[in-house]
């Protein structure tokens, strides 16, 4: 698993994999009244991988872990 994580880190603009608490913080925000005006939004908590020039590794053709 370490080899896969190291390879993934090189594809993420932030240079690291998101921590569980970072994802949880976004989930808590969305579950709170603070997000009452957020409608139909897609919030990616992936260190920029989805928006990187090549896209998230899972969506690249021929990408192998």
Secondary structure, DSSP 8 states (H G I E B T S, - for coil): -HHHHHHHHTTSTTSS---HHHHHHHHHHHHSGGGTT--S-----STTTTTSTT--GGGSTT---
